[in-house]
Amino acid sequence: MSDTPSSAPDGVAPHSLDGLPGQGRRALVTGATGYIGGRLAPRLVEAGFDVRVFVRTPEKLDDVPWAGSVEIVQGDLTDAEAVEHAVDGMDVVYYLAHAMAGRGDFAAAEAQAAHVLADAAKAAGVSRIVYLGGLHPEGELSHHLESRKRVGEILLASGVPTVALQAGVVIGSGSASFEMIRHLTDVIPYMPAPKWVRNFIQPIAVRDVLHYLVGSASVPPDVNRTFDIGGPDVLRYGQMMNGYAVEAGLKQRPIAPLPVLTPWLASQWVNLVTPIPRSLAVPIIESLQYDCVVREHDITDFVPAPEGGLTGYRRSVRLALGKMKAGEIETSWRDSSVYGAPSDPLPSDPDWAGHTVYTDDRERDTKASPAQLWKVIESIGGENGWYSFPLAWAARGWMDRLAGGVGLNRGRRSATTLGTGDALDWWRVEKIDRGHFLRLRAEFKAPGRGWLEMTVEERPEGSHYRQRAVFFPAGLSGRLYWYSILPFHGIIFSGMLNRIAATAEQEPEPVQ
């Protein structure tokens, strides 16, 4: 098999779905808006399954290309009635929900959700549960690894035959582990690193994870156990960083392990030099404190390896970089929900009566056509920036990172297109009417809730651009926050308005 990146998504090899193993079978996917679930659902459809997805926010699937091929059911995994409805009539249930960025007693919440699903699946006569957990050694584990192990144990004890896959570090375009490796290697020419860079890890390509997930639906009904899955390479974390460097055309990085860098300190370091927020860096780094390698290869007795074998680490990196360059990232860690971030939609204007609401509303006409103006709006953020006072935006982004927020360098999955639920720096796309309207919900740390709206209207000789910032303050601190940044609004928002319009006027007319 050639090592040249193929035109197929890096989430699955073209050869991995032989025939239609799911023909006539019904599958439920939980976590379908997440990194793995968002790739698994369409592959189950391709494999012939009738697919139902169970999600808290169906709007996040409005713009995914496979949404019309699945049944979408709304609900929360801790809601027994909703879960009972979701599993009704299903043959296979995929449990892919994890509180990676959870705080507080997230382990209890994960265990509760697993119990609810296990009980509902048993009562509904589900014939197979497939769970994706993480590779781990014996003995004491980090809180996150222990929680994932516990979820697997609950499902295995459910009375429903369960396959609990235990995967190594997942490498693919948009995966949090790959992005952490990429940014650490890209940014730092010399790496003072924690001692865990010498630990052995067995990474696995996301395409191979999906191959095993699809295949696990067809294992014999008497199989109820865990299976370790990993790629063909066992590497130290430092070797993974330098393997990435070679594939990215960079010089290999000298790495000096420092025992003083605790997991907490390392997570602060990752939070500052990569887009991975501290809340997500902590569970990733905790999982790297151990040698995590495959101890048995029994999965091959039930799910043969893909034709041509498993994907090596270097090729996984090459495929991921190719997808990034082509702008073909299917799912990304960026689009996962942020713990503690506001998730309620903006109330309609009449509902504001009786509430303290601050707005910054600006508009102007431009010679640019609606298509030219929209092209600039939909590509805002990320590497293109925010068209006004970049130093102020950068400073606010660093403040947010120091406070444990997502910061401004989270970026975006695609450089040119947005969909409902997409992350965009410290915003999230709440509503998009392509060509006309974009609403972003703020996910930065602030004493209140904020939105930014951009509207395009056609005019006889161009278009009209309206830009509105909306802030619902929380108590006195929210009011003080708004007035403290008010002097900058004239610079930031007016500059943004004018630069967007001016840039649109210089854009070539998009080809229809």
C-alpha positions in Angstrom: 0.0 0.0 0.0 1.3 3.4 -0.9 2.2 5.9 1.9 0.9 8.8 -0.1 -2.1 10.3 1.6 -5.2 9.1 -0.2 -8.3 11.1 -1.1 -10.3 9.2 1.5 -10.9 10.8 4.9 -8.2 10.0 7.4 -10.9 8.7 9.7 -11.2 5.4 7.7 -9.2 3.5 5.1 -11.0 2.9 1.8 -10.7 -0.8 2.2 -12.0 -1.0 5.8 -15.7 -1.7 5.1 -15.9 -5.0 3.2 -19.5 -5.7 2.2 -22.3 -4.4 4.4 -21.9 -6.0 7.9 -24.7 -3.8 9.3 -27.3 -4.7 6.7 -30.7 -4.7 8.4 -29.2 -3.9 11.9 -29.9 -0.8 14.0 -27.2 1.1 15.8 -27.3 3.9 18.3 -24.3 6.2 18.6 -23.9 8.3 21.8 -21.4 11.1 21.6 -22.1 11.7 17.9 -21.0 15.4 18.2 -17.6 14.4 19.5 -14.4 13.6 17.7 -14.8 9.8 17.3 -18.6 9.7 17.3 -18.8 12.3 14.5 -16.7 10.1 12.3 -18.2 6.7 13.3 -21.9 7.6 12.5 -21.4 8.1 8.8 -19.2 5.0 8.6 -21.9 2.9 10.2 -24.3 4.3 7.6 -21.8 3.2 4.9 -21.6 -0.2 6.5 -25.4 -0.7 6.1 -26.6 0.1 9.6 -29.8 2.1 10.3 -28.2 4.7 12.6 -29.7 6.7 15.4 -27.7 9.3 17.2 -28.3 10.5 20.7 -27.2 14.1 21.4 -27.8 16.9 23.8 -27.7 19.6 21.1 -29.1 18.5 17.8 -28.3 21.9 16.3 -24.7 20.9 16.2 -25.5 18.4 13.5 -27.4 20.9 11.3 -24.5 21.3 8.9 -22.8 17.9 8.9 -23.2 16.1 5.5 -24.5 12.9 7.0 -27.2 14.4 9.2 -30.0 13.5 6.7 -28.9 9.8 6.8 -29.4 9.2 10.5 -32.2 9.6 13.0 -31.5 12.3 15.6 -32.8 12.0 19.1 -32.2 14.7 21.7 -31.5 13.9 25.3 -28.9 13.6 28.1 -27.3 10.3 29.2 -28.4 10.9 32.8 -32.1 11.2 31.8 -33.3 7.6 32.1 -36.5 8.3 30.2 -34.7 9.8 27.3 -32.1 7.0 27.2 -34.9 4.4 27.3 -36.4 6.1 24.2 -33.1 6.2 22.5 -32.1 2.6 22.9 -35.6 1.2 22.0 -35.4 -1.1 19.0 -31.6 -0.9 18.8 -29.4 -3.9 18.1 -26.0 -2.2 18.9 -25.3 0.7 21.2 -22.0 2.6 20.9 -21.0 4.4 24.1 -18.6 7.2 23.2 -19.4 9.9 25.7 -16.6 11.1 28.0 -16.2 14.1 30.3 -12.6 14.7 29.1 -12.8 18.3 30.3 -15.0 17.6 33.3 -14.5 19.2 36.7 -15.9 18.5 40.1 -17.1 15.0 40.6 -17.1 14.1 36.9 -16.4 10.4 37.8 -19.7 10.1 39.6 -21.5 11.7 36.7 -19.9 9.4 34.2 -20.7 6.4 36.3 -24.3 7.5 36.7 -24.7 7.9 32.9 -23.1 4.4 32.3 -25.6 2.8 34.8 -28.5 4.6 33.1 -27.5 3.3 29.7 -26.7 -0.2 30.9 -30.1 -0.6 32.6 -31.9 0.8 29.6 -30.0 -1.4 27.1 -30.7 -4.5 29.2 -34.4 -3.7 29.4 -34.7 -3.0 25.7 -33.0 -6.3 24.7 -30.0 -4.6 23.0 -27.7 -7.4 21.7 -24.4 -5.6 21.9 -22.7 -2.6 23.6 -19.5 -1.2 22.2 -17.4 1.1 24.4 -14.2 3.0 23.7 -12.0 3.5 26.7 -8.2 4.0 27.1 -5.2 1.8 27.5 -4.0 1.7 31.0 -1.6 -0.2 33.2 -2.5 -2.2 36.3 -2.5 -0.4 39.7 -3.3 3.2 40.7 -4.5 5.4 37.8 -5.3 9.0 37.2 -8.8 10.2 38.0 -9.7 10.3 34.3 -8.3 6.9 33.4 -9.9 5.4 36.5 -13.2 6.9 35.5 -13.0 5.5 32.0 -12.1 2.1 33.4 -15.0 2.2 35.8 -17.4 3.0 32.9 -16.2 0.0 31.1 -16.7 -2.2 34.1 -20.3 -1.0 34.5 -21.1 -1.7 30.9 -19.5 -5.2 31.1 -21.6 -6.0 34.1 -24.8 -4.8 32.5 -26.0 -8.2 31.3 -25.7 -7.0 27.7 -22.7 -8.5 25.8 -20.1 -5.7 25.7 -16.9 -5.0 23.8 -14.8 -2.5 25.7 -12.0 -1.3 23.4 -9.0 0.2 25.2 -7.2 2.5 22.8 -3.8 4.2 22.9 -3.2 7.8 22.0 -5.4 8.5 18.9 -3.6 10.2 16.0 -5.6 11.9 13.3 -6.4 15.4 12.0 -8.1 17.3 14.7 -7.5 14.9 17.6 -6.5 16.6 20.8 -3.5 14.3 21.3 -2.2 15.0 17.7 -2.7 18.7 18.1 -0.8 18.8 21.4 2.2 17.0 19.7 2.0 19.3 16.7 1.9 22.6 18.6 4.6 21.6 21.1 6.9 20.5 18.3 6.1 23.5 16.0 6.5 26.1 18.7 9.5 25.0 20.8 12.9 24.3 19.2 14.3 22.9 22.5 12.0 21.0 24.8 12.4 21.0 28.6 9.9 18.3 29.2 8.4 16.2 32.1 10.0 12.8 32.7 7.0 11.1 31.1 8.4 11.9 27.7 10.5 8.7 28.2 7.4 6.6 28.9 6.3 4.1 26.2 3.1 4.7 24.3 1.4 2.8 21.6 -0.5 5.3 19.4 -3.2 4.3 17.0 -4.5 6.0 13.9 -8.1 7.2 14.1 -8.9 5.2 10.9 -7.9 2.0 12.7 -10.0 2.9 15.8 -13.0 3.3 13.6 -12.2 0.0 11.8 -12.3 -1.8 15.2 -15.4 0.1 16.3 -17.4 -0.9 13.2 -16.1 -4.5 13.4 -17.0 -4.9 17.1 -20.7 -4.8 16.3 -20.3 -8.2 14.7 -18.4 -10.2 17.3 -20.1 -13.4 18.5 -22.9 -12.8 21.1 -21.0 -14.7 23.9 -18.1 -12.2 23.9 -18.1 -9.8 26.9 -14.7 -8.5 27.6 -12.1 -5.7 27.1 -9.7 -5.6 24.2 -6.5 -3.6 23.9 -6.0 -1.9 20.6 -3.0 0.0 19.4 -1.0 0.7 16.3 2.1 -1.2 15.1 4.6 1.2 16.8 5.6 1.4 20.4 7.3 4.8 21.0 8.4 7.1 23.7 6.5 10.4 23.7 9.7 12.2 22.8 10.0 9.9 19.7 6.5 10.8 18.7 7.3 14.5 18.8 10.4 14.0 16.7 8.5 11.7 14.3 6.1 14.5 13.8 9.0 16.9 13.2 10.4 14.7 10.4 7.0 14.5 8.7 6.4 18.2 9.1 9.8 19.1 7.6 11.2 20.4 10.9 14.5 19.7 12.6 14.3 17.1 15.4 13.9 18.7 18.8 16.4 18.1 21.6 14.4 17.0 24.6 15.6 17.2 28.2 13.3 15.4 30.8 12.9 17.4 34.0 11.5 15.6 37.0 10.3 18.8 38.6 7.6 19.3 35.9 4.5 17.8 37.7 1.4 16.9 35.7 -0.2 20.1 37.0 2.8 22.3 35.9 3.0 20.5 32.6 -0.7 21.2 31.9 -0.1 24.9 32.6 2.8 24.8 30.1 0.7 23.1 27.5 -2.1 25.6 28.1 0.2 28.5 27.4 2.0 27.2 24.3 -0.7 25.2 22.5 -4.4 25.8 21.8 -5.3 22.9 24.1 -7.1 24.5 27.1 -5.9 23.5 30.6 -9.2 21.6 31.3 -8.4 19.3 28.3 -4.7 19.2 28.8 -5.0 17.8 32.3 -6.6 14.4 31.4 -4.3 14.0 28.4 -1.2 14.6 30.5 -2.4 12.4 33.3 -2.8 9.5 30.9 0.9 10.0 29.8 2.2 9.3 33.4 2.3 5.6 32.6 3.6 3.2 30.0 0.5 2.5 28.0 1.0 -0.3 25.6 -1.0 -3.2 24.3 -0.8 -6.3 26.5 -2.8 -8.6 24.3 -3.9 -8.8 20.7 -7.0 -10.9 21.0 -9.1 -8.4 19.1 -7.7 -9.9 15.9 -9.4 -13.2 16.6 -12.7 -11.4 16.1 -12.0 -8.3 14.0 -9.2 -8.8 11.6 -6.8 -5.9 11.0 -7.5 -3.7 8.0 -6.3 -4.9 4.6 -2.6 -3.9 4.4 -2.2 -3.9 8.2 -2.5 -1.2 10.8 -1.3 2.3 10.1 2.1 3.2 11.5 2.7 6.4 13.5 4.6 8.3 10.9 2.0 7.5 8.2 -0.8 8.6 10.6 1.0 11.9 11.0 1.5 12.2 7.3 -2.2 11.5 6.6 -3.3 14.0 9.3 -1.1 16.8 7.9 -2.4 16.1 4.4 -6.0 16.5 5.6 -5.1 19.7 7.4 -3.5 21.1 4.3 -6.5 20.2 2.2 -8.9 21.6 4.7 -10.6 18.3 5.1 -10.8 17.8 8.9 -14.0 15.9 9.6 -14.1 16.4 13.3 -11.9 18.2 15.8 -11.3 18.5 19.5 -12.2 22.2 19.1 -15.8 21.4 18.5 -16.2 19.5 21.9 -18.3 21.3 24.4 -16.4 23.5 26.9 -17.1 22.7 30.5 -18.6 25.7 32.3 -19.0 27.8 29.1 -22.4 29.4 28.4 -24.6 27.1 26.3 -28.0 28.8 26.4 -28.9 30.5 23.1 -29.4 34.2 22.8 -33.0 35.1 23.8 -35.1 36.9 21.2 -35.1 40.7 21.5 -38.6 40.9 23.0 -37.5 38.6 25.8 -35.0 41.2 27.0 -37.7 43.3 28.6 -36.9 43.8 32.3 -33.3 42.6 31.9 -30.0 44.5 31.9 -28.6 44.0 28.4 -25.7 45.9 26.8 -25.3 46.2 23.1 -22.9 47.6 20.6 -24.7 48.0 17.3 -23.0 49.2 14.1 -23.8 49.1 10.4 -22.6 50.5 7.1 -23.2 50.1 3.4 -20.4 48.7 1.2 -19.8 48.4 -2.6 -19.0 44.7 -2.0 -21.6 42.2 -3.2 -23.4 40.1 -0.6 -21.3 37.1 -1.7 -18.0 39.0 -1.3 -19.0 40.3 2.1 -20.2 36.9 3.3 -17.0 35.2 2.2 -15.0 37.5 4.5 -17.5 37.0 7.4 -17.5 33.2 7.2 -13.7 33.1 7.1 -13.2 35.4 10.1 -11.0 34.3 13.0 -8.3 31.7 13.2 -5.3 32.7 11.0 -7.3 35.5 9.4 -7.9 37.3 12.7 -10.6 39.7 13.7 -9.8 42.7 11.5 -9.2 45.1 14.3 -6.6 46.0 17.0 -4.9 42.6 17.0 -2.8 43.4 20.1 -6.0 44.0 22.1 -7.5 40.7 20.9 -4.3 38.9 21.7 -4.0 40.4 25.2 -7.6 39.4 26.0 -6.9 35.9 24.7 -3.9 35.5 26.9 -5.9 36.7 29.9 -8.5 34.0 29.1 -5.9 31.3 28.9 -4.3 32.3 32.2 -7.8 32.1 33.7 -8.2 28.5 32.4 -10.3 29.5 29.4 -10.0 28.4 25.8 -8.2 31.6 24.7 -8.1 33.1 21.3 -5.8 30.6 19.6 -8.2 27.6 19.6 -8.7 28.5 15.9 -11.2 26.9 13.6 -11.6 23.5 11.9 -11.9 24.8 8.4 -10.3 28.0 7.1 -13.3 28.9 4.8 -16.5 27.4 6.1 -18.4 27.3 9.4 -21.2 25.1 10.6 -23.6 25.2 13.6 -21.7 24.2 16.7 -18.3 24.8 15.3 -15.7 26.4 17.6 -14.2 29.7 16.3 -11.4 30.9 18.6 -13.2 31.7 21.9 -16.6 31.8 20.2 -19.0 29.0 19.2 -21.3 29.2 16.1 -24.8 29.3 17.5 -26.7 30.0 14.4 -25.7 30.4 10.7 -27.9 31.2 7.8 -25.3 30.9 5.1 -24.9 34.1 3.0 -27.0 36.2 5.4 -26.5 35.8 9.1 -23.9 34.5 11.6 -24.3 34.4 15.4 -21.4 33.5 17.7 -21.7 32.7 21.4 -18.8 33.7 23.6 -17.0 31.0 25.5 -14.3 33.2 27.1 -14.2 33.7 30.9 -16.4 36.7 31.7 -18.9 37.8 34.3 -21.8 37.4 32.0 -22.9 36.0 28.6 -22.0 37.4 25.3 -22.8 37.1 21.6 -21.6 38.6 18.3 -23.9 38.8 15.3 -23.0 39.6 11.7 -25.8 40.3 9.1 -25.6 40.8 5.4 -28.4 42.4 3.4 -28.4 43.0 -0.4 -28.5 46.6 -1.6 -29.0 48.0 -5.2 -25.3 48.9 -5.5 -23.7 46.4 -3.1 -24.7 45.3 0.3 -25.4 46.4 3.9 -23.4 45.0 6.8 -24.7 45.0 10.4 -22.6 44.0 13.4 -24.0 43.7 16.9 -22.4 42.7 20.1 -24.7 41.7 23.0 -23.8 41.2 26.6 -26.0 40.0 29.5 -24.0 41.0 32.7 -24.0 38.8 35.8 -24.4 41.1 38.8 -22.3 44.1 39.6 -19.1 42.5 38.3 -20.7 42.0 34.9 -21.6 45.7 34.7 -18.2 46.8 35.8 -16.7 44.5 33.2 -18.7 46.0 30.4 -17.9 49.6 31.3 -14.2 48.8 31.8 -13.9 47.6 28.1 -16.3 50.3 26.8 -13.5 52.7 25.8 -12.1 50.0 23.5 -15.3 49.4 21.7 -15.0 52.4 19.4 -11.6 51.1 18.3 -12.3 47.4 18.2 -15.8 47.2 16.9 -15.8 50.2 14.5 -12.4 49.1 13.2 -13.8 45.5 12.7 -16.8 46.9 10.9 -14.8 49.0 8.5 -12.0 46.5 7.8 -14.4 43.7 7.1 -16.3 45.9 4.6 -13.0 47.1 3.0 -11.6 43.6 2.7 -14.8 42.4 1.1 -14.5 45.1 -1.5 -11.1 43.8 -2.5 -12.3 40.1 -2.7 -12.9 38.6 -6.1 -16.5 37.8 -6.8 -17.0 34.1 -5.7 -17.7 31.7 -8.5 -21.3 30.5 -8.3 
